[in-house]
Amino acid sequence: MTSVPPTITKTKRLHSTKLRKSSSSPSPPGDKLSSFASIAVGRKSDKDETRSSKSTKKARHPSSNDFQKRVEARLKGGKFRFINEQLYTVTGDAAKKSFKKDPSLFKTYHEGYREQVAQWPSNPLDIIIGELSTRKNLIIADMGCGEGRLAESCPDCTVHSFDLLRHKPFITVANLAKLPLEDQSVHIAVSCLSLMGVDWALFVQEAYRILKPGGLFRVAEVKSRIEDRQDFLDVFTRCGFVNKTYDDRNKMFVMCSFIKPKSGAVIPKLSDGEVLELSATMQPCIYKKR
Ligand SMILES: C[S@@+](CC[C@H](N)C(=O)[O-])C[C@H]1O[C@@H](n2cnc3c(N)ncnc32)[C@H](O)[C@@H]1O
């Protein structure tokens, strides 16, 4: 896909607290879900039929072949951007239902994501793999594992890989807000660019629940999403974590680590209002059209 540049732009705060508070009748997740699930990704509309029959005719000419490839790349880029935007603007449950309805969305998303990240100077997942691949006998939860590369890179640890769809047999389908793991059962939880959705504060709460006392939560996020560092860190503090590191030297992403205190205290659950308010401390990240 050549049509998507590496830059990430800020859009209006689609899920800002202000917006939510001022809206008298906010659209229920179902509204957004239906728009997500019903998009004609990979399905042919009448218009598409017209488009493809025209391009088939042109494809006989070599230069038209290039044109067709460019059109296909542009359409693919458009689909990726659409799905990406949806993932940032619906709840985890709504996104899970959409991917279940149309698994091709997931494939399109990950092809586009792979191409985006290939244009970055470095991939935060490689940094995390560098830290964990030689560790032994740890239990790790990869929250939003994508293609499951962390599990494949840590042969001496038990890695539970979770995502919205089972891309590989070892991946467990789960919404990060409700993981099928016991309380205090993992040494390390990882979230690499996966605090997506309007309710991502629930993922932080869930990481705290599954971590053993003294456990580590390793987080990488897109730098441009974080408007105010303290507001962002406060989400983790509210969920019980202590911030240990915050590294924003990279142009594209920040890397942070949080510890669940040894006391392992049970922290009061977030209210629905808090979930939305805390989750609004990060902007959705939208890739620019070329
Ligand atoms: C940007 S990708 C990163 C994937 C992987 N961590 C990596 O670094 O290659 C984010 C992943 O988080 C997953 N994700 C987002 N929200 C989720 C949710 N509520 N539950 C489970 N997975 C989720 C997406 O499906 C996607 O695979």
PDBQT file of the ligand as one rigid body, heavy atoms in Angstrom, charges set to zero:
ROOT
HETATM    1  C1  LIG A 301      -1.767  -1.469  16.483  1.00  0.00    +0.000 C 
HETATM    2  S1  LIG A 301      -2.062  -3.172  16.650  1.00  0.00    +0.000 S 
HETATM    3  C2  LIG A 301      -0.559  -3.709  17.447  1.00  0.00    +0.000 C 
HETATM    4  C3  LIG A 301      -0.412  -5.196  17.462  1.00  0.00    +0.000 C 
HETATM    5  C4  LIG A 301       0.808  -5.724  18.206  1.00  0.00    +0.000 C 
HETATM    6  N1  LIG A 301       0.756  -5.399  19.620  1.00  0.00    +0.000 N 
HETATM    7  C5  LIG A 301       2.057  -5.192  17.579  1.00  0.00    +0.000 C 
HETATM    8  O1  LIG A 301       2.723  -4.350  18.194  1.00  0.00    +0.000 OA
HETATM    9  O2  LIG A 301       2.376  -5.621  16.472  1.00  0.00    +0.000 OA
HETATM   10  C6  LIG A 301      -3.217  -3.158  17.991  1.00  0.00    +0.000 C 
HETATM   11  C7  LIG A 301      -3.900  -4.485  18.223  1.00  0.00    +0.000 C 
HETATM   12  O3  LIG A 301      -4.742  -4.361  19.368  1.00  0.00    +0.000 OA
HETATM   13  C8  LIG A 301      -5.917  -5.082  19.124  1.00  0.00    +0.000 C 
HETATM   14  N2  LIG A 301      -6.997  -4.560  19.961  1.00  0.00    +0.000 N 
HETATM   15  C9  LIG A 301      -7.499  -3.315  19.990  1.00  0.00    +0.000 A 
HETATM   16  N3  LIG A 301      -8.506  -3.234  20.850  1.00  0.00    +0.000 NA
HETATM   17  C10 LIG A 301      -8.679  -4.463  21.385  1.00  0.00    +0.000 A 
HETATM   18  C11 LIG A 301      -9.578  -5.026  22.331  1.00  0.00    +0.000 A 
HETATM   19  N4  LIG A 301     -10.540  -4.306  22.909  1.00  0.00    +0.000 N 
HETATM   20  N5  LIG A 301      -9.444  -6.327  22.651  1.00  0.00    +0.000 NA
HETATM   21  C12 LIG A 301      -8.480  -7.093  22.066  1.00  0.00    +0.000 A 
HETATM   22  N6  LIG A 301      -7.596  -6.616  21.172  1.00  0.00    +0.000 NA
HETATM   23  C13 LIG A 301      -7.695  -5.318  20.825  1.00  0.00    +0.000 A 
HETATM   24  C14 LIG A 301      -6.187  -4.853  17.634  1.00  0.00    +0.000 C 
HETATM   25  O4  LIG A 301      -7.041  -5.833  17.095  1.00  0.00    +0.000 OA
HETATM   26  C15 LIG A 301      -4.785  -4.934  17.066  1.00  0.00    +0.000 C 
HETATM   27  O5  LIG A 301      -4.437  -6.224  16.675  1.00  0.00    +0.000 OA
ENDROOT
TORSDOF 0
